[in-house]
């Protein structure tokens, strides 16, 4: 058995917890994911302790002992949580009760790697005696994720998606019999609470090689049960420029994004592709930003790529000359995706972000048909995309690579990324140098042109701001003359 050191601060917390968890006639065991992660030397902030006594009473007393916070996690199943401040993130210590024999309790768990335990008091004292009734340690060594029994999904269908997530997190292969059990029970994922589906989906998308994970979900019969509209994407032929059909293109675009964002390799990578992509620390920090509920831009961007062509099957037309078109698929796709994510209990912020990605995902390529886009076009793009402009640009880059696939031309790609770099540079200059200077206020318009407060004032100020961003005006006098011209043209009313 491999033995790794444990964070000494955490060991101190466990030492202080031990007396209350092992009161007279009470036994306590570290179980589940903590034991698994400790065996492979993986840091964790989540601990599970199984006690033979009253878990809720023990949790409340334990919270006082370690200067932590008690949380009633699940009253029905008697699960209490103790939240303790850690060096970077708080530790979550979940305390549950078990009846009878601890090994019998372990065998009621989901996968063998989660069905191991350590006597808490002995562990704190430095005496290691692993309880492993299902052979989890051996499965860890073999790199296998194996079910404890073929009934584990009946009692908790959320384990169907958890199997995929754990296999990716721990770099384990789902054992063949377990894989088949998942397929046979895949219909049960439809009764998993939407909030749990959302949580597992986001955790899967947050991991590297999420495109492979999505393929795994599909292969096991889970993907189209949680997102039924995806089924129609399979086998939908695209114009000859596309290497893949709509479904495979969407998955490959996730892989391309991860390559662009320096998260993982791409099987079709060539010299000169990655180097051409604009990249610096600020971009990396941007994609790490949280949108809501722990979901980052990076994670939701992958989800947006999975769904960016969701409406192509319904909007597909073939003209007499054989030309395939998908008119309206960005608008319809945004609506479809929003409804889907709403059903899965995504937050309003998350839904709006993904809607924005899908609705605008063709705009970077449409800003200019020949040459570089105008400063006005760049300003309008970032204004209309509500803070997701950079995200949409990188989505479009991934989309570009996933159109060509192995046929990508490095020179054409470099020319394309040069335009992207130009768009970003112009936008950064507009934000940092030009737009902070306010040329006119509402009071200026009211006083200079005898205008009444209202919509016309707001509209003219927006027009001034756009002209300023475009480089057409730069002084207060320029702005006043601009407004005067607009009023003379009848764009707005003045007294």
N, C-alpha and C positions, 0 to 999 in steps of 0.2 A: 504494500500500500504506500503510495506517495504521500508525504506529509509536508504541507506548506505552512509557513508562518502566517499568523493572523495579525491584523492591525492591533497594536498594543492598546490603543484607546478603546477599541471595541472589546478587547479581552477584559479590560478594566470594567466596562459596563456589564459584561456577562458575569464577572466575579461578584459584582454588587447585586445582580439579579438572582444569583444561585440560591441564597438563603431562603428567599420568599418562594421560589419555584420548587424548592425541595424541602418544604416544611415537613414536620412529622407525617409519615405515611403517604408522602407525595413524591412521585418520581417525575423527572423532567428530562426531555431529550431535544437536542437540536435535530431538526428533520428537514427533508425536502431540498429546496434549491441551495440553501446555504451549505449543506454537506457536499452536494454535488460540485458547487463552485470552489469550495475549499480543497477538494480532492484534485482539481485541475489547476489550482493556483489562480483562480479568477476572482477579482474583487467583487464584492456585492454590498449593497446597502439594505438588502431585505433579508430578514432572518425569521425563521419559523421555529417556535418552541411548542412541543406537545407535552401537556402536563396531565397527571392522573387526578388532579383536584379541580376546583372551581376556577376555570380559566378567566372569567371576568373579574372575580374578586382578586385573583392573583395579578392580573394586568393592572388594576387600579393601584394596588399596593406597590407593584414593581415600578410604576411610573413615578411615585413619590420617592422611592429609594434612589433612583438614578437621575432625579431632577428632570424627568421627561414629561411628556404630555400624553394623557390617556385618551384613546378614541374608541368608541363603540363601533366596531367594524361590521359585525354581523350578529345581532341579538339572537336570531333564531338558531344559528349554529354555534352560538357561544364563542365568538371570536373577538378578542380584544387586541388593540394595537397600542404599543408604547412607542412614541416618537422621541428620539434622543438626538440632540445636536451632534453632528460629526464635523470633521475637519473641513470638508467641502459641501457635503449634502447630509441631511439628517438620516439617521438609521431608522428603519421601520422594523419593529420587533413584534410579530404577530403571535399571539398565544392562544392555543386551542386546547380543548380537553379531549382525552381519549379514554375509552373504557376497555377494561380487560387487559389483554396482552399487547405491548407496543409493536411487536412484529406483525400481529394481525392487523393493527392499525396501518402500518406501513404498506401492507399488501392491498389496502383499499385505495392506494394512490394511483396516479395515472401511468407514469412511465418508470421503468426500473431505475433510471438514473435519479429519479426524484423519490425513490422508495428506500432511502438509506437514513440511518439515524446515529447519533452520538450521545451517550450519557452526558448530560450537561455538567454535573458535578465532577465527573472523571475528566472531562475535556478541560475544564478550568484548572484542574489539578495537574494537567499534563499527561494524563493516562488516556491513551487512544484505544478505544475498542469499538470498531465499526459494526453496526447492525445492518446487515445487507441480505434480507431474506429473498430478494428477487434477482440478485446477481447484478446490481447496478454498476458496481465498480468494474467488473469484467466488461460490461457493455461500454463503459467509458473508454476503457483501454482499446476495445475493438472499433470504437467510433460508431456505435449503433444507438439509435433511439428505438426502444422496444417497449411495447405495451406490457403492463403488469398482467392484464387479462383481456379477453376479447369483449368484456362487458364495460370497459371504462368509459366508453362514449355514451352508453345508455344513461349513466348517472350524471354525466356532465358533457353535453355535446360541444361546449366551447373548447374542449380538448382537441377537437378535430383541427381547428386552426392553430391551436397552441403547438401541436405536433410539428407543423411546418415552421412556425416561428422558432421553437427550441432547436430544431435540426439546423437552422441557419445560424442562430446565436452561438451554438456550441460546436458547429462544424461536424455534426453527426449525420450519418445516413439513416433514413427511416428503414427499419428492418422490414423485409418483404412481407411477412405475415401481418405486421402492423399496418403496412401500406394498404394491403388488401382489405383489412378490417375498416380502415378509413373510407375506402371506396364504397364498401357495402353499407356503411352508415352515413354516407355523405349527405343524404337527405335531412339528417338531424340538424345540420347547421342552420336550416331554415327556422328552427325554433330557438336558436341562441338569441338572447336579448340583444337588441340593436347596439346598445352601448358597448357590449362586450365585443361584438363584431368590429365596431369602429376601433376599439382599443387594440385588438390583435392586428387588424389591417395596418394601422399606423405603425405599430411596432415592427411589423414585417417590412414595411416600406422604409423605415428608418435605417435598416441594415444594408450593408453593401450587397451587391448582386441581387437587388430586389427584383430585377427582371426574371432571373432564374426562379426566385421564390414565387412569382406570379405564375410562371409556367408550372411549377409544382402544385400550386393550388388548383390550377386547371386540370392537370393530369389526375389529381385525386378526386375530381368531380365537385370541388368546393367553390371555385371562382364564380361560375355562372349561377350558382344557387344563391350567392350573396349579392351578385350584380347580374341579374338575368339579361339585361340589355346587351351584355358583352357577347352572348352567344351568336347574335346576328352578325357580328363583325367577322366571324370565321369564314374563310373562303371567299370574301368579297374582293373581287379583282379590282386593281387600280390601274391608272395610266402606266404606260411602258416605262416612265421614269422611275417608278417604284419597283424596288426589288422584291418586296413582300406584299401579301394581302393586308387588309386593314388590321386584322387581329395581330398578326406577327409583327407588322410595322409598329404597332403601339407598344408591344413588349420590347422590341429592339430599341425603341426610342428611349426607354428607361435605362437600358444598358448604355446607350450612347451618352445620356446625361451624366450617369455616374462616371464615365470616362472623362467627360468635359470638366466635371467638378472635382477631378482628382481623387475620386473615391474608390474606383476599381479599374481593372483593365478592361479593354474592349477587344473582342476576338478579331475584329477587322481593322485594328489600329495600324497605321502606317507612319513612317517617319515624316515629321513636318505637320501632322494633324494637330496634336495637342499643343505644340509650341506656338501655333498660330492663334490660339484662343486667349483673349484678354484675361489675365489672372493676377491678382495680388491679394494681400491680406484682407483688405476691405471687402473684396468680393466674397472671400471665404466667410468672413464674419456676417455678411449680409444673409447668406443662405443658412446660417446657423440661427438666425433670429427666430424667435417664437411668434407664431401667428395667434394661437389660442390653445389652452388646455394641454400644453406640452408639445404640440405639433409644430415643427419648424418649417421654414420656407422650403428647405431641401426635401423634406419628407413629403409635403403636400405637392411639390412640383413633380415628384415621381407619380403621385396619384393623378395629377392633372394630365401627365403624358399618357397614362393608361387610358384615360377617358377623352383625350382631346379630339379623337375622331369617332366618338360614340354614335354620332348621328349620320355618319357616312352611309350605312346600309339603307336608311330610309330616304336619304336625299340623293341617292345614286341615280343618274340618268345616262343613257347611251344615245348619242346623236346619230343621224343617218350615216355620217361618215365614220362612225365607230368611236368617236371621241367620248371618253368617259368623264363625267363631271359630277361634282358634289355641291352644287350651289345651295347656300344657306346652312351648310353643316356646322359652321362655327356658332351661329346664333341658336340653332336647334340643339346643338350639342351642349351648349351652356345651360339651356333649360332642362334637358334630360339629366345632365349630371347633377344639377342643383336638386332636382326631385329625388334622385337616387341617394345623394348624400344626406338630404333631409330625412329620408326614411331610416338611414343608418345613424341618426342622431348626431351628425356633425354639427358643430356650432355655426352660428350665423356668420362669424368672421371667416371660418374655414371654408364654408360654402361660397361666400362672396369671392374669396381669393381664387378658388378653383374655377368658378364661373368666369372670372376675369381672364384667367389663363386661356381658357378654351375659346371664349368669344373673340379674343384679340390675337390668337396664336399665328394668324397669317399676316398680321399688320406689319411686322418688321420687314418682311419681303415686299410688301406693297407700298412702302413709304416712297420708293423711287423706282421707276421702270428703267431709267437710264441715268448713269452717273450717281452722284451722292445725293441723299435726301436734303431738302432745304432745312434751314434752322427752324422755320415755322412748322414744318411737318414733324420734326423731332420734338419740338415743344408740345404740339398737340397730342402726339403719341403718349408721352409721359403724363400729360394732364389727364387724358382719357382713361389711362390704365390704373389710376387710383393707387399709386405706390407699388405696383407690380411690374413696372416697365422693364427693369433689369431682369426679373424672373422670366418674363415673356421672351425677352431676347435670347436667353440661354435655352429656354424651351424650344425656340425656333431653331437654334443651332443643333440641338439634339434631333429635332425633327428632320433637319436637312441631312444629317448623317444617316438616319434610319430610312430615308428615302433611297439613298444610294447603296447603303450597305457595303458589301465588298467591292462595289464598282466606284467607290468615291474617288474623285480626282483631286489629288493633293493641291495642284495649282489653282483649280477653281475654288476649292475650299479656302485657300489662303486669300484669294481675292474677296471672297464672301466675308471672311472674318475681318478683313481690313475695313470693310464698310461698317461692320458691327463696332469695331474699335472707334471709328469716326463718330458714330451715333452716340456712343457712351461718352466720348471726350467732349462733344458739343453739349450734351446734357449736363455733364459735370460742371462745365464752364457756366452754363446758364444758371444752374442752381447756386454755385459758389460765388460768381462774380457779377452777373448781370441782374438777376431778379431780386437780390437783396436790396438793390437801390430802388426806392419807391419814387417814381416820377410824379405821380399825381395822387391826390386823395379825393374822396367823395366831396369834401368841403370845397376843394379847388373847382370842381365841376359846377357845384351849386353857385359859388360866388362868381366865377368867371363867365358862366353861360346862363346864369339865372335859371338853372334847372331845379325841378322839384325832386326831393328825395324819392327814390323808388327804383324800379327795375331798370330803367334806362341808364341811371347812374352806374349801377352794378355792371350792366352789359358793356358800357363804354370803358369802364376800368379794366374789365377783362380783355377787351380789344387792345387797349393800351399795353397791357402786360404782354400779350402775345406779340404785338409789333416790336416791343422792347426785346423780347427773347429772340425774335427773328433778326435783330440787328438793324431794323429799319429806323428806329428812333433811339436816342441815348440821353437826351436832356429834357428838362422840364419844358423848355420852349418847343422842342420837337413834339413832345406829347400834346401840348396845348394846340399846336397847329394841326396835329393828327386828328384831335377831337373836333376841331373846327371844320376840317374837311369832311369828316363823317357826318356832322350835323348838316352841312350844306348839301350833302348827298341824300339827306333824308333818312339816314340810318337811325337817328334818334331825334327826339323833340327837345327844343330849348325854348325858353320863354321869349 
